[in-house]
Amino acid sequence: MIDVALLGIIRRWHIRDQVPLREIARRLGISRNTVRRYLRSEMTEPAYAERQTTSAIDKYAFQLSGWLKTEAGKNRKHRRSLKQLHLDLKELGFEGSYDRVAAFARQWKVDQTDRVNSASKRTASK
């Protein structure tokens, strides 16, 4: 994988200094075809795969989703708050912050809304 600094060096040597591709490849220790490919591309910087990181809440996601689904079916006055859900998760061993629980709940609510909307579109089109 080529990085942005190396891409800048290749372009500078080729465009400004008129260094041949073969010489650039020799100096950098990379393939001549690689040098050619990056010079021909319109890319200003290489694209990297999106990082997949794990969160502290991933371990408790199933439990929290179940609680949120249960709470959504209750009357508003009888629902547990997110703070209470966070405290309940802490009793199970969750070491993350309240903000992680709130962010998870927001995303869960958006996903539920999207699921309902897509289901209603399918039934309406039949």
Secondary structure, DSSP 4 states (H G I P E B T S, - for coil): ---HHHHHHHHIIIIIS---HHHHHHHHTS-HHHHHHHHHS--SS---PPP----TTGGGHHHHHHHHHHHHTS-GGGSPPHHHHHHHHHHTT--S-HHHHHHHHHHHHHHHHHHHHHHHHHHHH-
